Amino acid sequence: MNYFRAFLLCLSIGTLQLSVKANAASSALDKIDGRAKARAALAPPIDEAAAIPPRRKSNSKNQVDPSDAYLRDKPVVPTNKPRVVVALSGGGAKAFAQIGVLRVLEQNHIKIDYIVGTSAGAIIGSLYAAGIPLDDIQTIVMDGTLQRAMVPSVPIRIIGTPISKLLRIGRPRYPGLTRGDHLRKFLHEKLPENFSELKIPFAAVATDLKRGNSCILNKGDVTEAVVASSAIPPLVRPVQLGDRLFVDGGLRSNLPTNCAKALGARFVIGVVADAPIECEPKRKFKNLAAFAGRITDIMEAEIDKHHIEQADFVIYPEEIIGTPPDTKDKEILRRTIASGEKATSDSMPELLLLLNAVPNP
């Protein structure tokens, strides 16, 4: 999925330039109030929080009352500070290594008090928080069910979609090749309706497209929160809730350790699903997938660098290098999940030592 994130970013930049030239005469940019731009420029990049309203029974699936109080709410902060919080990063199929990480933590009887996930990490984290056994999660990964829900027929749809349709020029709908309905349907079948029904407290991290900040989504509709967290632009249309638009949380908090700290975590275990940045031969980047993947890896490495510092302990499955973003290759998937198990097992003595020093709530 990382390749798609970079490739589609490049695509959106090019198509956006075309649309701006075509509409220069009537550009809405001239109408922007100067004072509003000044305020936006001075706005600090702090984390904001929002809640998702529970699903409504109505004729329209997306009908949400803009006056809902959740637009002004803070996230649900636990009364007792969670002792151990696991922060799961995005990373497409590389994030499937988190299945192995969670399995080893479970085998060593490490009680997880809270899970915070971004993008693919939000998908894996929400399934586990719902009480779905890790063996069952691994099964839906190995048979490709989860990958088909995450990225349905992307290359064909890109080729067959005109620029005007991709950008939705002159139309009220927001740009994107899909609304994320495949993932939405999949999650509806697996997850409870409300965050309060989860077995383990959980939060998804998304990016507020209007404000440009990270948002902690941890009350109301679980499915909509996870879809918002993994809505990679312009592949997936922004998820609109009230007057706010949410896109992939990886734009600001790919490794959501900062959000875990905001929830009062005493000890944060960060699980990073990034490929290490190493020197590569230039001939490798003649391949589009490798080129796009490299762009994303560089961007995510820079973003994650600051968030890694906020973790009390980091698990880094290094053997995920070369895992394609939406692979269904069973051997690659086994290797990816096994890399999470190995990295966690190798780190366990040090982790247990540090956890023993963390006071109970």
Residue frames as qw, qx, qy, qz and C-alpha x, y, z in Angstrom:
[[0.000, 0.885, 0.466, 0.000, 0.00, 0.00, 0.00],
 [0.349, -0.690, 0.102, 0.626, 2.99, 2.31, 0.51],
 [0.344, 0.028, 0.589, 0.731, 3.72, 2.14, -3.22],
 [0.055, 0.693, 0.639, 0.329, 0.17, 3.22, -3.97],
 [0.268, -0.851, -0.270, 0.360, 0.43, 6.05, -1.46],
 [0.316, -0.519, 0.312, 0.730, 3.47, 7.52, -3.21],
 [0.253, 0.200, 0.714, 0.621, 2.33, 6.75, -6.75],
 [0.009, -0.761, -0.626, -0.169, -1.08, 8.28, -6.20],
 [0.273, -0.783, -0.110, 0.548, 0.48, 11.30, -4.53],
 [0.269, -0.262, 0.494, 0.784, 2.54, 11.93, -7.67],
 [0.115, 0.440, 0.766, 0.453, -0.55, 11.35, -9.81],
 [0.115, -0.834, -0.517, 0.154, -2.65, 13.76, -7.79],
 [0.272, -0.634, 0.099, 0.717, -0.02, 16.50, -7.98],
 [0.202, -0.044, 0.631, 0.748, 0.15, 16.24, -11.78],
 [0.016, -0.572, -0.747, -0.339, -3.60, 16.15, -12.29],
 [0.209, -0.794, -0.390, 0.417, -4.11, 18.96, -9.81],
 [0.233, -0.423, 0.269, 0.833, -1.78, 21.17, -11.84],
 [0.075, 0.246, 0.726, 0.637, -3.87, 20.50, -14.94],
 [0.140, -0.724, -0.675, -0.035, -7.09, 21.38, -13.17],
 [0.260, -0.693, -0.164, 0.652, -5.65, 24.62, -11.80],
 [0.166, -0.190, 0.464, 0.849, -4.57, 25.75, -15.29],
 [0.024, -0.410, -0.783, -0.467, -7.98, 24.89, -16.73],
 [0.267, -0.792, -0.548, -0.033, -9.79, 26.86, -14.07],
 [0.453, -0.100, -0.176, 0.868, -7.35, 29.76, -13.63],
 [0.061, -0.413, -0.261, -0.870, -9.83, 32.37, -14.82],
 [0.591, -0.565, -0.218, -0.532, -12.33, 31.49, -12.11],
 [0.549, 0.088, -0.706, 0.438, -9.92, 30.36, -9.45],
 [0.542, -0.747, -0.341, -0.176, -11.39, 30.39, -6.01],
 [0.683, -0.184, -0.276, 0.650, -8.01, 31.09, -4.51],
 [0.160, 0.387, 0.038, 0.907, -8.46, 34.80, -5.20],
 [0.482, -0.622, -0.278, -0.551, -11.43, 34.84, -2.89],
 [0.721, -0.318, -0.505, 0.353, -9.57, 33.54, 0.15],
 [0.257, -0.951, -0.036, -0.169, -9.48, 36.13, 2.89],
 [0.444, 0.607, -0.486, 0.445, -5.95, 37.28, 3.68],
 [0.382, -0.551, 0.506, -0.542, -6.53, 37.20, 7.38],
 [0.954, -0.094, 0.142, -0.246, -7.74, 33.60, 7.21],
 [0.825, 0.413, -0.298, 0.245, -4.54, 32.62, 5.40],
 [0.101, 0.646, -0.518, 0.551, -2.47, 34.37, 8.03],
 [0.682, -0.407, 0.393, -0.462, -4.26, 32.57, 10.83],
 [0.991, 0.118, -0.015, -0.067, -3.78, 29.23, 9.06],
 [0.604, 0.572, -0.414, 0.370, -0.08, 29.90, 8.58],
 [0.101, -0.574, 0.553, -0.595, 0.35, 30.61, 12.28],
 [0.871, -0.292, 0.019, -0.394, -1.66, 27.61, 13.45],
 [0.219, -0.547, 0.804, -0.076, 0.58, 25.19, 15.36],
 [0.626, 0.143, -0.696, -0.321, 0.67, 21.57, 14.14],
 [0.327, -0.244, 0.747, -0.525, -0.89, 20.20, 17.31],
 [0.135, -0.169, -0.962, -0.165, -2.94, 17.06, 17.59],
 [0.517, -0.124, 0.059, -0.845, -6.68, 17.59, 17.60],
 [0.136, 0.060, 0.976, -0.158, -9.25, 14.99, 18.64],
 [0.552, 0.018, -0.203, -0.808, -12.65, 13.98, 17.40],
 [0.445, 0.033, 0.856, -0.262, -15.22, 11.29, 18.00],
 [0.217, -0.045, -0.750, -0.623, -17.25, 9.36, 15.48],
 [0.608, -0.076, 0.248, -0.751, -21.01, 9.30, 16.03],
 [0.501, 0.037, 0.860, -0.087, -22.67, 5.88, 16.30],
 [0.038, 0.138, 0.774, 0.617, -24.20, 4.50, 13.13],
 [0.412, 0.235, 0.264, -0.840, -27.57, 6.04, 12.36],
 [0.354, 0.328, 0.868, 0.118, -30.52, 4.13, 11.01],
 [0.321, 0.667, 0.082, -0.667, -31.67, 6.22, 8.08],
 [0.795, 0.563, 0.220, -0.040, -32.06, 6.06, 4.33],
 [0.456, 0.801, -0.323, 0.213, -28.61, 7.58, 3.85],
 [0.876, -0.169, -0.271, 0.362, -25.56, 5.76, 5.18],
 [0.506, 0.154, -0.154, 0.835, -23.53, 8.96, 5.31],
 [0.214, -0.776, -0.252, -0.538, -26.20, 11.19, 6.84],
 [0.542, -0.255, -0.482, 0.640, -24.64, 12.93, 9.83],
 [0.134, -0.940, -0.309, -0.052, -26.03, 15.90, 11.70],
 [0.490, 0.526, -0.206, 0.664, -23.40, 18.69, 11.40],
 [0.319, -0.729, 0.168, -0.581, -24.48, 20.03, 14.77],
 [0.894, -0.265, -0.350, 0.093, -23.38, 16.88, 16.58],
 [0.424, -0.882, 0.204, -0.026, -21.40, 17.67, 19.69],
 [0.898, -0.132, 0.208, 0.365, -18.60, 15.31, 18.64],
 [0.522, 0.702, 0.039, 0.483, -17.23, 18.11, 16.47],
 [0.101, -0.827, 0.278, -0.478, -16.20, 19.89, 19.64],
 [0.887, -0.453, 0.047, -0.078, -15.43, 16.84, 21.79],
 [0.036, -0.667, 0.743, -0.033, -12.10, 15.64, 23.07],
 [0.624, 0.090, -0.763, -0.140, -11.33, 11.92, 22.86],
 [0.816, -0.529, -0.110, -0.204, -12.32, 9.61, 25.69],
 [0.246, 0.590, -0.660, 0.395, -9.31, 9.75, 28.02],
 [0.697, -0.258, -0.665, 0.072, -9.20, 6.79, 30.44],
 [0.498, -0.824, 0.010, -0.269, -9.85, 7.68, 34.07],
 [0.739, -0.516, 0.370, 0.226, -6.98, 5.42, 35.08],
 [0.237, 0.746, -0.523, -0.339, -3.91, 5.92, 32.93],
 [0.976, 0.183, -0.091, -0.079, -3.37, 2.80, 30.80],
 [0.645, -0.590, 0.420, 0.242, -0.22, 0.99, 31.89],
 [0.423, -0.185, 0.702, 0.542, 0.79, -0.54, 28.56],
 [0.556, 0.691, 0.153, -0.435, -0.27, 0.95, 25.23],
 [0.605, 0.000, 0.619, 0.501, 0.73, -0.59, 21.89],
 [0.307, 0.738, -0.069, -0.597, 1.06, 1.87, 18.98],
 [0.697, 0.182, 0.634, 0.282, 0.76, 0.16, 15.58],
 [0.004, 0.516, -0.312, -0.798, 2.08, 1.97, 12.52],
 [0.751, 0.560, 0.079, -0.341, 0.78, 1.99, 8.97],
 [0.187, -0.552, 0.737, 0.342, 2.69, 0.28, 6.20],
 [0.702, 0.287, -0.435, -0.485, 0.39, -1.75, 3.96],
 [0.937, -0.037, -0.339, -0.079, 1.18, -5.47, 3.95],
 [0.419, 0.379, -0.604, 0.563, 4.35, -4.80, 5.96],
 [0.402, -0.401, 0.357, -0.742, 2.02, -4.05, 8.87],
 [0.900, -0.132, -0.306, -0.280, 0.96, -7.70, 8.86],
 [0.509, 0.260, -0.660, 0.488, 4.15, -8.27, 10.85],
 [0.310, -0.380, 0.372, -0.788, 2.12, -6.80, 13.73],
 [0.890, -0.176, -0.231, -0.353, 0.17, -10.08, 13.88],
 [0.791, 0.103, -0.493, 0.346, 3.41, -11.79, 14.89],
 [0.110, 0.386, -0.433, 0.807, 4.24, -9.03, 17.36],
 [0.605, -0.346, 0.121, -0.707, 0.87, -9.29, 19.11],
 [0.916, -0.070, -0.377, -0.120, 1.12, -13.09, 19.18],
 [0.617, 0.164, -0.546, 0.543, 4.44, -13.06, 21.05],
 [0.162, -0.362, 0.339, -0.853, 3.21, -10.37, 23.47],
 [0.796, -0.247, -0.095, -0.545, 0.17, -12.57, 24.14],
 [0.870, 0.040, -0.475, 0.122, 2.29, -15.69, 24.60],
 [0.434, 0.171, -0.516, 0.719, 4.37, -13.85, 27.20],
 [0.324, -0.674, -0.644, 0.158, 1.21, -12.75, 29.06],
 [0.191, -0.098, -0.071, 0.974, 1.85, -9.05, 28.53],
 [0.125, 0.705, 0.666, -0.207, -1.47, -7.36, 29.22],
 [0.193, 0.244, 0.306, 0.900, -2.26, -4.67, 26.68],
 [0.025, 0.534, 0.572, -0.622, -4.40, -1.93, 28.22],
 [0.376, 0.784, 0.129, -0.477, -4.89, 0.10, 25.03],
 [0.612, 0.140, 0.548, 0.553, -4.17, -0.15, 21.30],
 [0.221, 0.803, 0.002, -0.553, -3.64, 2.86, 19.04],
 [0.642, 0.104, 0.624, 0.434, -3.35, 2.25, 15.30],
 [0.223, 0.655, -0.185, -0.698, -2.81, 4.17, 12.09],
 [0.518, 0.455, -0.519, -0.505, -3.92, 3.03, 8.61],
 [0.730, 0.091, -0.666, -0.123, -3.11, -0.69, 8.24],
 [0.224, 0.108, -0.766, 0.593, -2.15, -0.69, 11.91],
 [0.459, -0.021, 0.289, -0.840, -5.65, 0.55, 12.73],
 [0.782, 0.082, -0.406, -0.465, -7.14, -2.34, 10.76],
 [0.610, 0.089, -0.754, 0.226, -5.03, -4.99, 12.50],
 [0.048, 0.115, -0.612, 0.781, -5.42, -3.28, 15.88],
 [0.574, -0.064, 0.088, -0.812, -9.21, -2.96, 15.65],
 [0.797, 0.032, -0.538, -0.274, -9.64, -6.62, 14.71],
 [0.501, 0.067, -0.739, 0.446, -7.52, -7.72, 17.66],
 [0.140, -0.101, 0.439, -0.882, -9.24, -5.28, 20.02],
 [0.689, -0.072, -0.182, -0.698, -12.58, -6.76, 18.95],
 [0.688, -0.285, 0.609, -0.272, -11.47, -10.12, 20.33],
 [0.874, 0.427, -0.164, -0.165, -10.78, -11.84, 17.02],
 [0.833, -0.376, 0.310, 0.260, -8.09, -14.51, 17.60],
 [0.040, -0.728, 0.493, 0.475, -4.76, -13.81, 15.95],
 [0.391, -0.027, 0.870, 0.299, -4.93, -17.14, 14.09],
 [0.398, 0.682, 0.612, -0.042, -8.19, -16.00, 12.50],
 [0.120, 0.909, -0.101, -0.386, -6.69, -12.62, 11.57],
 [0.245, -0.482, 0.722, 0.431, -3.75, -14.42, 10.01],
 [0.479, 0.296, 0.815, 0.136, -6.12, -16.64, 8.02],
 [0.368, 0.846, 0.366, -0.121, -7.91, -13.68, 6.39],
 [0.022, -0.828, 0.404, 0.387, -4.50, -12.26, 5.52],
 [0.377, -0.271, 0.829, 0.311, -3.13, -15.49, 4.10],
 [0.450, 0.442, 0.762, 0.149, -6.19, -16.07, 1.88],
 [0.224, 0.167, 0.335, 0.900, -6.08, -12.46, 0.61],
 [0.123, -0.746, -0.648, -0.090, -9.47, -11.44, 2.02],
 [0.300, -0.780, -0.185, 0.517, -8.09, -8.46, 3.93],
 [0.310, -0.265, 0.399, 0.821, -5.93, -7.25, 1.03],
 [0.088, 0.439, 0.699, 0.558, -8.90, -7.29, -1.34],
 [0.208, -0.839, -0.494, 0.096, -10.87, -5.19, 1.14],
 [0.382, -0.660, 0.027, 0.647, -8.01, -2.73, 1.59],
 [0.033, 0.516, -0.448, -0.729, -7.06, -2.23, -2.08],
 [0.678, 0.377, 0.618, -0.128, -9.76, -3.42, -4.50],
 [0.645, 0.502, 0.446, 0.365, -8.54, -3.60, -8.13],
 [0.164, -0.818, 0.002, 0.552, -6.52, -0.38, -7.91],
 [0.289, -0.298, 0.554, 0.722, -4.34, -0.57, -11.07],
 [0.195, 0.428, 0.775, 0.422, -7.26, -1.30, -13.41],
 [0.039, -0.864, -0.483, 0.138, -9.35, 1.48, -11.94],
 [0.252, -0.677, 0.158, 0.673, -6.52, 4.00, -12.25],
 [0.250, -0.066, 0.675, 0.691, -6.01, 3.18, -15.93],
 [0.044, 0.505, 0.776, 0.376, -9.71, 3.28, -16.69],
 [0.150, -0.808, -0.455, 0.342, -10.52, 6.48, -14.81],
 [0.367, 0.707, 0.145, 0.587, -10.39, 9.81, -16.70],
 [0.327, 0.081, -0.358, 0.871, -8.64, 12.72, -14.97],
 [0.324, -0.366, -0.100, -0.867, -11.91, 14.63, -14.79],
 [0.777, -0.399, -0.406, -0.269, -13.54, 11.77, -12.89],
 [0.685, -0.092, -0.485, 0.536, -10.58, 11.35, -10.58],
 [0.182, 0.073, -0.250, 0.948, -10.61, 15.02, -9.64],
 [0.018, -0.672, -0.729, 0.130, -14.40, 15.37, -9.75],
 [0.154, -0.056, 0.089, 0.983, -13.97, 18.81, -11.35],
 [0.340, -0.160, -0.232, -0.897, -17.13, 20.84, -10.98],
 [0.665, -0.348, -0.609, -0.257, -18.84, 18.17, -8.89],
 [0.480, -0.723, 0.199, -0.455, -19.62, 18.23, -5.18],
 [0.967, -0.242, -0.045, 0.070, -18.04, 14.85, -4.42],
 [0.304, -0.808, 0.478, 0.163, -14.50, 14.68, -3.13],
 [0.558, 0.566, -0.575, -0.197, -11.78, 13.10, -5.30],
 [0.452, -0.348, 0.807, -0.152, -10.95, 9.44, -5.03],
 [0.360, 0.181, -0.805, -0.436, -11.15, 6.20, -6.99],
 [0.503, -0.326, -0.797, -0.069, -13.22, 4.47, -4.31],
 [0.435, -0.680, 0.028, -0.590, -15.29, 5.33, -1.25],
 [0.012, -0.377, 0.832, -0.407, -13.69, 2.54, 0.74],
 [0.779, -0.135, 0.025, -0.611, -16.89, 0.49, 0.70],
 [0.807, 0.138, -0.573, 0.021, -15.06, -2.84, 0.36],
 [0.317, 0.189, -0.676, 0.638, -13.17, -2.18, 3.57],
 [0.411, -0.211, 0.258, -0.849, -16.26, -0.69, 5.21],
 [0.855, -0.071, -0.264, -0.440, -18.31, -3.83, 4.47],
 [0.696, 0.152, -0.647, 0.271, -15.52, -6.11, 5.65],
 [0.123, 0.204, -0.588, 0.773, -15.16, -4.23, 8.95],
 [0.598, -0.213, 0.038, -0.772, -18.93, -4.04, 9.52],
 [0.885, -0.051, -0.409, -0.215, -18.95, -7.84, 9.51],
 [0.692, 0.102, -0.562, 0.441, -16.03, -8.16, 11.91],
 [0.188, 0.142, -0.439, 0.867, -16.27, -5.28, 14.37],
 [0.075, -0.624, -0.702, 0.335, -18.88, -4.24, 16.93],
 [0.175, 0.843, 0.370, 0.349, -20.80, -1.03, 16.27],
 [0.200, -0.947, 0.066, -0.244, -19.36, 1.08, 19.07],
 [0.338, 0.573, -0.612, 0.428, -15.91, 1.56, 20.59],
 [0.478, -0.447, 0.497, -0.570, -17.37, 0.78, 24.01],
 [0.956, 0.003, 0.096, -0.278, -18.10, -2.79, 22.86],
 [0.607, 0.555, -0.552, 0.136, -14.48, -3.66, 22.08],
 [0.887, -0.320, -0.286, 0.170, -12.65, -6.19, 24.26],
 [0.598, -0.251, -0.068, 0.758, -9.54, -3.99, 24.46],
 [0.085, 0.886, 0.148, -0.432, -9.77, -0.16, 24.42],
 [0.610, 0.186, 0.470, 0.610, -8.75, 1.08, 20.99],
 [0.152, 0.828, 0.065, -0.536, -8.22, 4.33, 19.08],
 [0.684, 0.430, 0.373, 0.457, -7.72, 4.92, 15.36],
 [0.228, -0.621, 0.079, 0.746, -5.64, 7.88, 14.20],
 [0.505, 0.643, 0.476, 0.324, -6.73, 9.88, 11.15],
 [0.309, -0.103, 0.079, 0.942, -5.71, 13.19, 9.60],
 [0.208, 0.780, 0.439, -0.393, -8.14, 16.11, 9.63],
 [0.552, 0.386, 0.407, 0.617, -7.86, 17.30, 6.02],
 [0.012, 0.920, 0.241, 0.310, -9.24, 20.77, 6.81],
 [0.416, -0.895, 0.163, -0.019, -7.00, 21.50, 9.78],
 [0.573, 0.606, -0.522, 0.176, -4.04, 19.34, 8.83],
 [0.284, -0.539, 0.663, -0.436, -3.79, 17.78, 12.29],
 [0.317, -0.002, -0.948, 0.020, -3.83, 14.26, 13.66],
 [0.609, -0.320, 0.044, -0.725, -7.09, 13.17, 15.25],
 [0.049, -0.097, 0.956, -0.272, -7.67, 10.49, 17.88],
 [0.642, -0.125, -0.328, -0.682, -10.89, 8.65, 17.03],
 [0.206, 0.091, -0.929, 0.293, -11.98, 6.51, 19.97],
 [0.304, 0.296, 0.712, -0.560, -15.74, 6.77, 20.47],
 [0.599, 0.463, -0.014, -0.653, -18.80, 6.19, 18.38],
 [0.916, 0.363, 0.032, -0.169, -18.65, 4.09, 15.19],
 [0.634, -0.464, 0.522, 0.331, -15.52, 1.89, 15.09],
 [0.698, 0.354, 0.515, 0.348, -15.78, 1.03, 11.40],
 [0.299, 0.923, 0.145, 0.196, -15.96, 4.63, 10.20],
 [0.355, -0.868, 0.320, 0.135, -12.97, 5.52, 12.36],
 [0.684, -0.238, 0.593, 0.353, -10.84, 2.74, 10.87],
 [0.584, 0.608, 0.434, 0.317, -11.93, 3.54, 7.30],
 [0.055, 0.996, -0.029, 0.060, -11.00, 7.19, 7.92],
 [0.532, -0.691, 0.435, 0.224, -7.62, 6.18, 9.35],
 [0.586, -0.110, 0.687, 0.414, -6.79, 4.17, 6.22],
 [0.507, 0.786, 0.348, -0.069, -8.32, 6.45, 3.54],
 [0.534, -0.273, 0.347, 0.721, -5.22, 6.98, 1.38],
 [0.382, 0.828, 0.132, -0.389, -5.71, 10.03, -0.86],
 [0.522, 0.169, -0.034, -0.835, -6.51, 10.11, -3.74],
 [0.206, -0.007, -0.962, -0.179, -7.14, 6.36, -3.84],
 [0.206, -0.546, -0.799, 0.143, -9.93, 6.58, -1.24],
 [0.086, -0.721, -0.218, -0.652, -12.24, 9.56, -0.95],
 [0.004, 0.272, -0.555, 0.786, -12.02, 11.51, 2.31],
 [0.304, -0.466, -0.827, 0.075, -14.41, 10.28, 4.97],
 [0.128, -0.444, -0.012, -0.887, -16.81, 13.10, 5.77],
 [0.391, -0.477, -0.737, 0.277, -18.22, 13.33, 9.29],
 [0.099, -0.838, -0.306, 0.441, -20.23, 16.45, 9.91],
 [0.365, 0.927, -0.071, -0.042, -18.25, 19.31, 8.38],
 [0.325, -0.700, 0.611, 0.174, -14.89, 17.59, 8.83],
 [0.842, 0.441, -0.286, -0.126, -12.96, 15.48, 6.35],
 [0.625, -0.564, 0.538, 0.041, -10.65, 12.67, 7.43],
 [0.747, 0.527, -0.400, -0.065, -7.91, 10.94, 5.45],
 [0.876, 0.039, -0.401, 0.265, -5.12, 8.46, 6.16],
 [0.546, -0.835, 0.026, 0.059, -3.53, 9.03, 9.56],
 [0.829, -0.086, 0.152, 0.532, -0.10, 8.24, 8.16],
 [0.345, 0.773, 0.100, 0.523, 0.17, 11.75, 6.72],
 [0.162, -0.807, 0.262, -0.504, 0.91, 13.09, 10.21],
 [0.505, -0.495, 0.624, -0.332, 1.20, 10.18, 12.67],
 [0.726, 0.255, -0.597, -0.227, 2.20, 7.00, 10.89],
 [0.541, -0.091, -0.746, 0.378, 3.54, 5.68, 14.20],
 [0.316, -0.727, -0.229, -0.565, 0.98, 7.08, 16.66],
 [0.577, -0.185, -0.572, 0.554, 3.09, 7.12, 19.81],
 [0.005, 0.155, -0.162, 0.974, 2.24, 10.79, 20.32],
 [0.591, -0.321, -0.299, -0.677, -1.44, 9.89, 20.39],
 [0.742, -0.250, -0.607, 0.139, -0.75, 7.06, 22.84],
 [0.353, -0.036, -0.430, 0.830, 0.95, 9.56, 25.15],
 [0.263, -0.250, -0.074, -0.929, -2.01, 11.92, 24.77],
 [0.728, -0.345, -0.447, -0.389, -4.23, 9.14, 26.13],
 [0.524, -0.702, 0.334, -0.348, -2.12, 9.01, 29.28],
 [0.935, 0.118, -0.323, 0.086, -0.02, 5.91, 28.53],
 [0.586, -0.741, 0.320, 0.072, 2.49, 4.98, 31.20],
 [0.443, -0.371, 0.717, 0.389, 4.49, 2.78, 28.83],
 [0.662, 0.611, -0.031, -0.434, 4.25, 2.88, 25.01],
 [0.614, -0.126, 0.697, 0.349, 5.38, -0.02, 22.83],
 [0.429, 0.667, -0.189, -0.579, 5.82, 1.27, 19.28],
 [0.725, 0.096, 0.648, 0.212, 5.63, -1.24, 16.43],
 [0.168, 0.688, -0.305, -0.637, 7.23, 0.16, 13.27],
 [0.766, 0.307, 0.555, 0.107, 6.37, -1.33, 9.86],
 [0.317, 0.893, -0.198, -0.251, 8.75, 0.77, 7.76],
 [0.900, 0.263, -0.022, 0.346, 11.52, -0.36, 5.48],
 [0.517, -0.638, 0.098, 0.562, 14.94, 0.91, 6.67],
 [0.433, 0.894, -0.079, -0.083, 16.46, 3.59, 4.45],
 [0.693, -0.368, 0.446, 0.430, 19.67, 2.16, 3.02],
 [0.122, 0.606, -0.463, -0.636, 21.74, 3.06, -0.01],
 [0.768, 0.329, 0.546, -0.063, 20.31, 1.45, -3.13],
 [0.390, -0.058, 0.564, 0.725, 21.69, 1.21, -6.69],
 [0.279, 0.395, -0.010, -0.875, 20.14, 3.82, -8.98],
 [0.266, 0.053, -0.797, -0.540, 19.12, 1.18, -11.56],
 [0.019, -0.322, -0.905, 0.277, 16.55, -0.11, -9.06],
 [0.180, 0.545, 0.380, -0.726, 14.48, 3.06, -9.44],
 [0.193, 0.148, -0.605, -0.758, 13.81, 2.50, -13.14],
 [0.229, -0.372, -0.893, -0.109, 10.95, 0.33, -11.88],
 [0.268, -0.558, -0.165, -0.768, 7.85, 2.42, -11.08],
 [0.752, -0.551, -0.340, -0.122, 6.86, 0.39, -8.02],
 [0.730, -0.193, -0.253, 0.605, 10.37, 0.63, -6.56],
 [0.210, 0.347, 0.020, 0.914, 10.53, 4.34, -7.34],
 [0.450, -0.597, -0.220, -0.627, 7.17, 5.09, -5.72],
 [0.818, -0.448, -0.348, 0.099, 7.96, 2.85, -2.76],
 [0.601, 0.031, -0.230, 0.765, 11.26, 4.61, -2.16],
 [0.066, -0.497, -0.053, -0.864, 9.52, 8.01, -2.08],
 [0.673, -0.578, -0.243, -0.393, 7.08, 6.77, 0.54],
 [0.833, -0.243, -0.335, 0.368, 9.78, 5.06, 2.61],
 [0.397, 0.224, -0.179, 0.872, 11.79, 8.28, 2.77],
 [0.301, -0.527, -0.088, -0.790, 8.78, 10.36, 3.80],
 [0.795, -0.490, -0.282, -0.219, 7.59, 7.87, 6.41],
 [0.750, -0.055, -0.363, 0.550, 11.08, 7.45, 7.86],
 [0.155, 0.331, -0.166, 0.916, 11.26, 11.19, 8.49],
 [0.551, -0.502, -0.151, -0.650, 7.78, 11.28, 10.03],
 [0.879, -0.334, -0.340, -0.021, 8.40, 8.22, 12.19],
 [0.554, 0.269, -0.435, 0.656, 11.79, 9.43, 13.41],
 [0.161, -0.410, 0.281, -0.853, 10.18, 11.97, 15.71],
 [0.782, -0.323, -0.074, -0.528, 7.47, 9.59, 16.91],
 [0.828, 0.043, -0.516, 0.217, 9.92, 6.78, 17.65],
 [0.243, 0.336, -0.490, 0.766, 11.49, 9.08, 20.22],
 [0.496, -0.337, 0.192, -0.777, 8.17, 9.20, 22.09],
 [0.892, -0.125, -0.390, -0.191, 8.01, 5.42, 22.49],
 [0.554, -0.664, 0.473, -0.169, 9.32, 3.75, 25.64],
 [0.546, -0.211, 0.783, 0.211, 10.18, 0.64, 23.62],
 [0.548, 0.549, -0.273, -0.569, 10.27, 0.04, 19.86],
 [0.718, 0.014, 0.688, 0.102, 9.81, -3.25, 18.02],
 [0.327, 0.682, -0.361, -0.546, 11.20, -3.11, 14.50],
 [0.859, 0.133, 0.493, 0.037, 10.56, -6.20, 12.30],
 [0.041, -0.680, 0.458, 0.571, 13.49, -5.61, 9.96],
 [0.317, -0.050, 0.878, 0.355, 12.87, -8.63, 7.74],
 [0.447, 0.666, 0.532, -0.273, 9.81, -7.00, 6.17],
 [0.031, 0.609, -0.405, -0.681, 12.05, -5.38, 3.54],
 [0.096, 0.148, -0.819, -0.546, 10.74, -6.22, 0.08],
 [0.209, 0.425, 0.851, -0.224, 7.16, -6.95, 1.17],
 [0.001, -0.326, -0.487, -0.810, 4.90, -5.56, -1.61],
 [0.234, -0.106, 0.307, -0.917, 2.14, -3.28, -0.28],
 [0.748, 0.041, 0.133, -0.649, -0.81, -5.49, -1.23],
 [0.263, 0.336, -0.890, -0.162, 0.85, -8.87, -1.69],
 [0.874, -0.136, 0.096, -0.457, -1.13, -12.10, -1.54],
 [0.624, 0.394, -0.668, 0.096, 1.97, -14.27, -1.93],
 [0.835, -0.505, -0.169, -0.141, 1.66, -16.79, 0.91],
 [0.810, -0.018, -0.232, 0.538, 5.40, -17.26, 1.33],
 [0.205, 0.450, -0.127, 0.860, 6.01, -13.51, 1.59],
 [0.528, -0.611, -0.092, -0.582, 3.11, -13.17, 4.04],
 [0.895, -0.350, -0.244, 0.132, 4.43, -16.00, 6.22],
 [0.635, 0.150, -0.207, 0.729, 7.87, -14.39, 6.23],
 [0.061, -0.572, 0.017, -0.818, 6.38, -10.99, 7.13],
 [0.712, -0.587, -0.117, -0.367, 4.35, -12.33, 10.06],
 [0.899, -0.177, -0.222, 0.335, 7.31, -14.44, 11.21],
 [0.422, 0.410, -0.194, 0.785, 9.52, -11.32, 11.18],
 [0.384, -0.646, 0.045, -0.658, 7.20, -9.73, 13.73],
 [0.904, -0.403, -0.130, -0.059, 7.42, -12.81, 15.92],
 [0.802, 0.104, -0.205, 0.552, 11.22, -12.92, 15.70],
 [0.168, 0.560, -0.153, 0.797, 11.71, -9.22, 16.40],
 [0.578, -0.620, 0.033, -0.530, 9.46, -9.42, 19.46],
 [0.948, -0.255, -0.154, 0.110, 10.99, -12.64, 20.78],
 [0.658, 0.276, -0.220, 0.665, 14.50, -11.20, 20.42],
 [0.019, -0.550, 0.150, -0.821, 13.42, -8.07, 22.30],
 [0.672, -0.541, -0.426, -0.273, 11.46, -9.86, 25.03],
 [0.675, -0.280, -0.430, 0.530, 14.12, -10.05, 27.78],
 [0.218, 0.072, -0.105, 0.968, 14.72, -6.29, 27.62],
 [0.363, -0.429, -0.345, -0.752, 11.02, -5.51, 27.30],
 [0.696, -0.489, -0.525, -0.027, 10.08, -7.62, 30.34],
 [0.540, -0.177, -0.352, 0.744, 12.80, -5.93, 32.38],
 [0.001, -0.181, -0.045, -0.982, 11.48, -2.48, 31.51],
 [0.514, -0.450, -0.464, -0.564, 7.85, -3.47, 32.12],
 [0.648, -0.377, -0.592, 0.295, 8.67, -4.75, 35.60],
 [0.315, -0.145, -0.267, 0.899, 9.67, -1.22, 36.52],
 [0.216, -0.335, -0.317, -0.860, 6.38, 0.31, 35.33],
 [0.206, 0.046, 0.695, -0.687, 4.01, 0.90, 38.27],
 [0.011, -0.461, -0.866, -0.192, 0.50, -0.49, 38.15],
 [0.155, -0.562, -0.251, -0.772, -2.39, 2.02, 37.95]]
